[in-house]
């Protein structure tokens, strides 16, 4: 057994527990160099140390064992790089989700309740180029990016800021009709893009400042305003991207106008405060 390490010695060197090494052997992720036929003892070669450390690193990054096995066992360097890249992309998304949650929680834990300025307005009739589809709530961001890129590739002359319509079912059922649009006087009918008319609608409107990480907090504050003022919700939520990712990469400069359609007889443009 010269040149070989016992499972205990290999465990100390690689920082993989004996229990973990046994499991990796059983699953085929990391097999010992040899197993004694009489005693059943596992022995590892020193050349396996680097592989074990790679496995430990990937597993610490929550990479599934199936993917780690593919990386360790494939001789194709391009395939290995692709698998690693895909996992790093997932980690980046998870990190973004975590940052978003932290941002929202910090705002929610602020002892001072969020105070927003709300305007009650009547919108004007507007012609837009729009894409509408039934979308799962989990796919909203990707769908929005793809749909808006499709519109931008066709519509050159715009007459206002882009926006979106979000049906209540997106929030209550996790799936509903979503519409993105760009105001234009000459909307084409091409692929998914269709001309659409936004009719005058009475809205309770507020502006969300900054990134969308905690936009749900602003939504909540506006919803409280609507309820406490005895207003009835009447249709999909409207968002207008006054300043957004299309305009600047600095999220602190983003301004998103959120409009909740309501039933109420009010004068247009009146400003109040809600919390």
C-alpha positions in Angstrom: 0.0 0.0 0.0 3.0 2.3 -0.4 2.0 5.7 -1.8 -1.6 5.3 -0.9 -3.6 7.1 1.8 -6.1 5.6 4.2 -9.6 7.1 4.1 -8.8 8.9 7.4 -5.6 10.4 6.1 -7.3 11.4 2.8 -10.1 13.0 4.8 -7.6 15.2 6.8 -5.8 16.3 3.7 -8.9 17.1 1.6 -11.3 18.3 4.4 -13.9 15.9 3.2 -15.3 13.9 6.0 -15.0 10.1 6.1 -18.8 9.8 5.8 -18.8 12.0 2.8 -16.0 10.1 1.1 -17.9 6.8 1.6 -21.0 8.4 0.1 -19.0 9.7 -2.9 -17.6 6.2 -3.4 -21.1 4.7 -3.4 -22.4 7.3 -5.8 -19.4 7.0 -8.1 -18.5 10.6 -7.7 -15.0 9.8 -6.2 -13.9 6.2 -6.1 -10.9 5.1 -4.0 -7.8 4.1 -5.9 -8.2 0.6 -4.4 -10.3 -1.3 -1.9 -8.8 -4.1 0.2 -10.6 -7.3 -0.7 -10.2 -8.7 2.7 -10.8 -5.8 5.0 -12.9 -3.5 2.7 -10.7 -0.6 3.7 -10.6 2.2 1.1 -7.2 3.7 0.0 -6.7 6.8 -2.1 -3.8 8.0 -4.3 -2.2 11.3 -3.6 -3.0 12.3 -7.2 -6.7 12.2 -6.2 -6.2 15.1 -3.7 -6.7 17.8 -6.3 -9.9 16.1 -7.7 -11.3 15.8 -4.2 -10.6 19.5 -3.5 -12.3 20.4 -6.8 -15.4 18.4 -5.8 -15.5 19.9 -2.3 -15.3 23.4 -3.8 -18.1 22.8 -6.3 -20.3 21.2 -3.7 -19.8 24.1 -1.4 -21.2 26.2 -4.2 -24.4 24.1 -4.2 -23.6 22.4 -7.5 -25.6 19.2 -7.7 -23.6 16.0 -7.5 -24.8 14.9 -11.0 -23.2 18.1 -12.5 -20.0 17.7 -10.4 -19.7 14.1 -11.6 -20.0 15.3 -15.2 -17.3 17.9 -14.7 -14.9 15.6 -13.0 -15.4 12.7 -15.4 -15.6 14.4 -18.8 -12.4 14.6 -20.8 -13.9 17.4 -22.9 -12.5 20.8 -21.6 -15.2 22.8 -23.5 -18.0 20.7 -22.0 -16.5 21.2 -18.5 -16.2 25.0 -19.0 -19.8 25.1 -20.2 -21.1 23.2 -17.2 -19.1 25.5 -14.8 -20.3 28.6 -16.6 -24.0 27.5 -16.4 -23.7 26.9 -12.7 -21.9 30.3 -12.1 -24.8 32.0 -14.0 -27.3 30.3 -11.6 -25.3 31.4 -8.6 -25.2 35.0 -9.9 -29.0 34.9 -10.2 -29.4 33.5 -6.7 -27.1 36.2 -5.4 -29.2 38.9 -7.2 -32.3 37.4 -5.6 -30.7 37.4 -2.2 -29.6 41.1 -2.6 -33.2 42.0 -3.6 -34.6 40.2 -0.6 -32.2 42.0 1.8 -33.0 45.4 0.3 -36.7 44.9 0.7 -36.3 43.5 4.2 -34.2 46.5 5.3 -36.9 48.8 4.0 -39.7 46.8 5.7 -37.8 46.7 9.0 -37.4 50.5 9.0 -39.3 51.7 12.1 -40.7 54.6 10.0 -43.5 53.3 7.8 -43.1 54.1 4.1 -44.7 57.4 3.1 -45.6 57.9 -0.5 -47.0 60.7 -2.5 -50.1 59.7 -4.4 -51.8 61.6 -7.3 -55.2 60.8 -8.6 -55.2 61.4 -12.4 -57.2 60.6 -15.5 -54.9 59.4 -18.2 -55.2 60.4 -21.9 -56.1 58.1 -24.8 -52.9 56.8 -26.2 -51.9 54.6 -29.2 -49.1 52.1 -28.5 -47.2 49.2 -30.0 -47.8 46.3 -27.6 -47.1 42.7 -26.9 -49.6 40.8 -24.7 -49.3 37.2 -23.5 -50.2 35.0 -20.6 -47.1 34.8 -18.4 -46.1 33.0 -15.2 -45.1 35.3 -12.4 -41.7 33.7 -12.2 -41.0 34.5 -15.9 -42.0 38.2 -15.8 -38.5 39.7 -15.9 -37.2 37.5 -18.7 -40.4 37.9 -20.7 -40.4 41.7 -20.3 -36.8 41.9 -21.5 -37.5 39.8 -24.6 -40.8 41.5 -25.5 -39.4 45.0 -25.1 -36.4 44.1 -27.2 -38.7 42.9 -29.9 -40.6 46.2 -29.9 -37.5 48.3 -29.8 -36.1 46.5 -32.8 -39.1 47.7 -34.9 -40.5 50.9 -33.4 -38.2 53.9 -34.1 -40.4 56.9 -33.4 -42.0 57.0 -30.0 -44.4 59.5 -28.5 -43.9 58.7 -24.8 -42.3 56.5 -22.2 -42.6 52.7 -22.3 -44.8 50.9 -19.9 -46.6 47.7 -18.9 -49.9 46.4 -17.8 -50.1 43.6 -15.2 -53.4 41.7 -14.7 -54.4 41.0 -11.1 -54.1 37.3 -11.7 -50.4 37.7 -12.0 -50.3 38.5 -8.3 -53.3 36.5 -7.0 -52.8 33.3 -9.1 -49.1 33.5 -10.2 -50.1 33.5 -13.9 -51.9 36.1 -15.9 -51.9 38.5 -18.9 -48.9 40.8 -19.1 -48.6 43.6 -21.7 -45.6 45.7 -22.5 -45.8 48.7 -24.8 -44.2 51.7 -26.3 -46.3 54.8 -27.3 -46.1 55.5 -31.0 -48.4 57.0 -33.7 -47.5 54.3 -36.2 -47.7 50.9 -34.4 -46.9 47.9 -36.7 -48.6 44.5 -36.7 -45.6 42.3 -36.9 -44.8 38.9 -35.2 -46.1 39.4 -31.6 -46.4 43.2 -31.9 -49.9 44.6 -32.3 -51.4 48.2 -32.3 -53.3 48.9 -29.1 -55.2 51.7 -27.7 -54.9 52.7 -24.0 -58.2 54.3 -23.1 -58.6 57.1 -20.5 -58.4 55.5 -17.0 -58.6 57.0 -13.6 -55.5 56.0 -11.6 -54.0 56.3 -8.1 -50.4 57.0 -9.0 -47.1 57.0 -7.1 -43.5 56.9 -8.1 -41.0 54.2 -7.0 -37.5 55.6 -6.7 -34.5 53.3 -7.4 -34.1 49.7 -8.3 -37.0 47.3 -8.4 -35.5 45.2 -5.6 -38.0 46.6 -3.1 -40.7 47.8 -5.5 -43.2 45.5 -3.7 -42.9 47.7 -0.7 -44.1 50.7 -2.8 -46.9 48.5 -4.2 -47.9 47.7 -0.7 -48.0 51.3 0.4 -50.0 52.3 -2.6 -52.4 49.4 -2.0 -52.9 50.6 1.6 -53.7 54.1 0.3 -56.3 52.7 -2.1 -57.9 50.6 0.6 -57.9 53.3 3.4 -59.4 55.8 1.0 -62.3 53.6 0.1 -61.4 53.2 -3.5 -62.3 50.1 -5.6 -59.6 48.6 -7.9 -60.7 48.5 -11.5 -58.4 46.7 -13.8 -54.7 45.8 -14.4 -51.9 47.7 -12.7 -50.0 50.1 -15.0 -46.3 50.8 -14.8 -44.6 53.6 -16.7 -40.8 53.4 -16.8 -40.0 57.1 -16.6 -36.3 56.3 -16.1 -35.2 52.7 -16.3 -32.5 50.3 -17.4 -33.0 51.5 -21.0 -31.9 55.0 -19.9 -29.2 54.4 -17.4 -27.3 51.5 -15.8 -27.4 53.3 -12.4 -30.4 51.8 -10.6 -30.4 54.7 -8.1 -31.7 56.9 -10.9 -34.6 54.7 -11.9 -38.1 56.1 -11.6 -41.1 53.8 -12.1 -44.6 55.2 -12.0 -47.1 52.8 -10.6 -50.8 53.4 -11.4 -53.6 51.5 -9.8 -56.9 51.9 -11.7 -59.7 52.9 -9.3 -63.3 53.8 -9.2 -63.7 57.3 -7.8 -65.0 60.7 -8.8 -62.1 63.0 -8.3 -60.5 65.9 -10.0 -57.5 65.0 -12.2 -54.1 65.7 -10.8 -55.0 66.1 -7.1 -52.0 65.3 -4.8 -52.3 63.7 -1.4 -50.0 61.8 1.0 -50.5 58.2 2.1 -48.5 55.7 4.1 
